[in-house]
Amino acid sequence: MKERKTNGQTIGFIGLGNMGLPIAHNLLNAGYQLRVFNRTKEKGAPLAEQGAGLVESPNEVAEKGGVVFSMLADDDAVQCVSVKDTDFLKRLGPGGIHVSMSTISPETARQLAEQHSEHEVSYIGSPVVGRPDRAAAGKLFILLAGEHDPRERVLPMLQCIGERIFDFGESPWNSNVAKLALNFNIVAAIECMAESFTFAEKNGIRREQMAELLSETVFGCVVYKGYGPRVAHHDYEPAGFRLKLGWKDLRLALQTAQESATPMPIGSLVRDRMLSAMAKGRGDMDWSAIALGAAEDAGLKVKE
């Protein structure tokens, strides 16, 4: 194993999926020591080769007054590792910090913050924007919210993994509201591309031409440049962000909208599009595969 310089600080890290693994790599490369847990222990092997310690349970990553990052799939997963297992908060507090990078419901984040405070542990909401390639490059956008002093303490760590940090104040759940709103905009844009490309194709213009036109003129942005070619070519595998995870995020957004009496008509339309895709077994495809529904509705034959 190659000798690596460290800064003496140890961070706990839970969840080594497509996003968690490259984030953990970047923390190691920045000189932090890591103690990591993943349900499939073998996924931690590349980190162990760099010097990370692999543990057998989530609570073993925590040390009193320390910092733990988690990157998990959904609300239940975050609750299971942090509050349903009471040993986690007992080992981390008092003075510890839990940085949750998961996209979860604002209400769950609110509950987690309250439960963490009972053990004098600070809960920080820090969902991220970006795909695995941006995570590997340390170019994520980070949506940060939580109490001021803990935020300042983890800021140098977050700067190792992100290109820019957006601060949403002292209420941890605000970062989750912002993340759900952002993801809604992405999936709504995918639906718009799907409809406009299908309209063009039905009237004699190639889908690729429309993708180029939109992304090189009035919609020259990351979403249109990134998803335009996929929607144009119906290229949905391998998934950068699986449709079933996008379905989870949209459901959380609509649930929060209902709780706050916020009509989202476009959200309801995209909900049906995503539900149809899930029913057709497309949950493991990229979430831009909802574009297949627009083509099918127009009577176009599409090979998956």
C-alpha positions in Angstrom: 0.0 0.0 0.0 1.3 3.4 -1.0 2.2 5.6 1.9 -0.3 8.5 2.3 -0.1 11.7 4.3 -2.9 12.3 6.8 -4.0 15.2 8.8 -4.8 13.1 11.8 -8.6 13.5 11.7 -10.8 10.4 11.4 -14.2 10.5 9.7 -16.8 7.9 9.8 -18.5 7.1 6.5 -21.6 5.0 5.9 -22.7 3.9 2.4 -20.3 3.1 -0.4 -22.6 3.0 -3.4 -22.1 4.8 -6.8 -21.9 8.1 -5.1 -20.6 7.3 -1.6 -17.5 5.4 -2.8 -15.9 8.2 -4.9 -16.8 10.8 -2.2 -15.0 8.6 0.4 -12.0 8.3 -2.0 -11.7 12.1 -2.2 -11.8 12.5 1.6 -9.0 9.9 1.9 -7.0 11.7 -0.8 -7.4 14.9 1.1 -5.6 13.4 4.0 -8.5 12.4 6.3 -8.5 9.0 7.9 -11.7 7.0 7.4 -13.6 4.3 9.2 -16.2 3.0 6.8 -19.2 0.7 6.7 -21.2 -0.8 3.8 -23.7 -3.6 3.9 -21.7 -5.3 1.1 -18.3 -5.2 2.8 -16.4 -6.0 -0.4 -17.3 -2.6 -1.8 -14.9 -1.1 0.8 -11.9 -3.0 -0.4 -10.6 -0.2 -2.6 -10.7 2.1 0.4 -9.0 -0.4 2.6 -6.2 -0.5 0.1 -5.8 3.2 0.6 -5.7 2.8 4.4 -9.4 3.1 5.5 -10.6 0.9 8.3 -13.6 -1.4 7.5 -16.0 -2.1 10.3 -18.8 -4.6 10.9 -21.7 -2.3 11.9 -22.7 1.3 11.2 -22.3 2.4 14.9 -18.7 1.4 14.8 -17.8 4.3 12.5 -18.7 6.7 15.2 -16.5 8.1 17.9 -17.4 10.5 20.7 -17.4 14.1 19.4 -16.4 13.0 15.9 -17.9 13.4 12.4 -19.8 10.8 10.4 -20.9 11.1 6.8 -23.7 9.0 5.4 -24.7 8.5 1.7 -27.8 6.2 1.8 -30.6 5.4 -0.6 -33.7 6.7 1.3 -35.4 7.8 4.5 -35.6 4.3 6.0 -31.9 3.6 5.4 -30.9 6.8 7.2 -33.2 6.2 10.1 -32.0 2.6 10.5 -28.4 3.5 10.8 -28.7 6.6 12.9 -31.7 6.5 15.2 -33.2 3.0 15.2 -29.8 1.8 16.3 -29.5 3.9 19.5 -25.8 2.9 19.9 -24.9 5.1 16.9 -26.0 8.4 18.6 -24.7 7.3 22.0 -21.2 6.6 20.5 -21.2 9.9 18.5 -22.4 12.3 21.2 -22.0 14.6 22.9 -20.4 17.1 20.4 -20.6 14.8 17.4 -21.8 15.6 13.9 -23.8 13.5 11.5 -23.6 14.8 7.9 -26.4 13.2 5.9 -25.9 13.5 2.1 -29.0 11.5 1.3 -32.0 12.9 -0.6 -34.8 12.4 2.0 -38.1 14.0 2.9 -37.9 17.3 4.8 -40.2 15.9 7.5 -37.8 12.9 8.1 -34.9 15.4 8.3 -36.8 17.4 10.8 -37.4 14.3 13.0 -33.8 13.2 12.6 -32.5 16.6 13.8 -34.7 16.4 16.9 -33.6 12.9 17.7 -30.0 13.7 17.2 -30.2 16.8 19.5 -31.5 14.5 22.4 -28.0 13.0 22.4 -26.2 16.3 21.8 -25.3 15.4 18.3 -25.6 17.9 15.5 -27.5 16.8 12.4 -26.4 18.4 9.1 -28.4 18.1 5.9 -26.0 18.0 2.9 -27.6 16.4 -0.2 -25.5 16.7 -3.3 -26.1 17.4 -7.0 -24.1 15.5 -9.6 -23.5 12.0 -11.0 -20.8 9.6 -10.1 -18.3 11.0 -12.5 -18.6 14.5 -10.9 -18.3 12.9 -7.5 -15.1 11.2 -8.6 -13.7 14.5 -9.8 -14.7 16.3 -6.6 -17.0 18.6 -8.6 -20.3 18.0 -6.8 -22.7 20.9 -5.8 -23.5 20.6 -2.2 -26.7 21.9 -0.6 -25.8 22.6 3.1 -28.0 23.4 6.1 -27.6 23.0 9.8 -26.4 24.9 12.9 -23.7 27.4 12.3 -20.8 26.0 14.3 -21.1 22.4 13.1 -21.5 23.7 9.5 -18.2 25.6 9.9 -16.5 22.5 11.4 -17.4 20.3 8.4 -16.9 22.9 5.7 -13.2 22.0 5.0 -14.3 18.4 4.5 -17.1 19.3 2.1 -14.8 21.6 0.1 -12.7 18.4 -0.6 -15.6 16.8 -2.4 -17.5 19.7 -4.0 -17.1 22.4 -6.5 -19.5 24.8 -4.8 -21.5 24.8 -1.6 -24.9 26.4 -1.4 -25.9 27.5 2.2 -29.6 27.1 3.1 -29.3 28.2 6.7 -29.7 26.6 10.1 -32.6 24.3 9.6 -31.2 21.0 8.2 -34.4 20.1 6.4 -34.1 23.2 4.2 -31.4 21.5 2.2 -33.8 18.6 1.4 -36.5 21.0 0.3 -34.0 22.6 -2.1 -32.8 19.2 -3.4 -36.3 17.9 -4.1 -37.2 21.2 -5.9 -34.0 20.9 -8.0 -34.7 17.3 -9.0 -38.2 18.2 -9.9 -36.8 20.7 -12.4 -34.5 18.1 -13.9 -37.3 15.5 -14.5 -39.7 18.2 -15.8 -37.0 19.2 -18.3 -36.6 15.6 -19.4 -40.3 15.4 -20.0 -40.2 18.6 -22.1 -37.3 17.2 -24.2 -39.2 13.9 -24.7 -42.3 15.7 -25.9 -40.5 18.2 -28.2 -38.2 15.5 -29.7 -41.2 13.3 -30.3 -43.1 16.1 -31.9 -40.2 16.9 -34.2 -39.7 13.3 -35.1 -43.4 12.8 -36.0 -43.1 15.9 -38.3 -40.0 14.9 -40.2 -37.1 16.4 -38.1 -34.5 14.1 -36.5 -34.4 13.9 -32.7 -30.7 14.6 -32.7 -31.2 17.8 -34.6 -33.6 19.1 -32.0 -31.2 18.1 -29.2 -28.5 20.1 -30.8 -30.7 23.0 -31.5 -32.0 23.3 -28.0 -28.7 22.7 -26.2 -26.7 25.1 -28.4 -29.2 28.0 -28.3 -31.7 29.0 -25.7 -31.3 25.9 -23.5 -27.5 25.7 -23.3 -27.3 24.3 -19.8 -26.1 21.2 -18.1 -29.5 19.4 -18.1 -30.1 19.8 -21.8 -26.5 19.1 -22.8 -26.3 16.1 -20.5 -29.7 14.5 -21.1 -30.4 15.7 -24.6 -28.3 13.1 -26.3 -29.7 10.3 -24.2 -33.3 11.3 -24.9 -32.5 11.8 -28.6 -30.9 8.4 -29.0 -33.0 6.6 -26.4 -29.8 5.6 -24.7 -30.8 4.8 -21.1 -28.2 2.2 -20.0 -26.1 2.2 -18.0 -28.0 4.4 -15.6 -26.3 7.5 -14.2 -29.3 7.9 -11.9 -31.7 5.0 -11.7 -35.3 5.7 -12.5 -36.6 4.0 -9.3 -34.5 6.5 -7.3 -35.9 9.4 -9.3 -39.4 8.0 -8.7 -38.7 8.1 -4.9 -37.5 11.7 -5.1 -40.6 12.8 -7.1 -42.9 11.1 -4.6 -41.2 12.9 -1.7 -41.6 16.2 -3.6 -45.3 15.7 -4.2 -45.8 14.5 -0.6 -44.1 17.7 0.7 -46.2 19.7 -1.7 -49.4 18.2 -0.4 -48.4 18.8 3.2 -47.7 22.5 2.4 -50.8 23.0 0.1 -48.6 23.6 -2.9 -50.2 22.6 -6.3 -47.7 21.1 -8.7 -49.6 20.3 -11.9 -46.5 19.4 -13.9 -45.3 17.2 -11.0 -48.6 15.2 -11.2 -48.1 14.7 -15.0 -44.5 13.5 -14.5 -45.6 11.3 -11.6 -47.8 9.3 -14.0 -45.1 9.1 -16.6 -42.7 7.7 -14.0 -45.2 5.3 -12.6 -45.9 4.0 -16.1 -42.1 3.4 -16.6 -41.9 1.6 -13.3 -44.8 -0.6 -14.2 -43.0 -1.5 -17.5 -39.9 -2.7 -15.6 -37.7 0.3 -16.4 -36.8 1.1 -12.8 -33.1 0.2 -13.2 -32.7 2.3 -16.4 -31.6 5.9 -16.3 -34.5 8.1 -15.1 -34.4 9.9 -18.5 -36.1 6.6 -19.8 -39.4 8.3 -19.0 -38.9 9.7 -22.5 -39.9 6.3 -23.9 -43.4 7.0 -22.7 -43.8 10.1 -24.9 -42.6 8.2 -28.0 -44.9 5.3 -27.3 -47.9 7.5 -26.8 -47.2 9.0 -30.2 -47.2 5.5 -31.8 -43.5 5.4 -32.4 -41.7 2.0 -32.1 -38.7 2.2 -29.9 -36.1 -0.5 -29.2 -35.1 -0.7 -25.5 
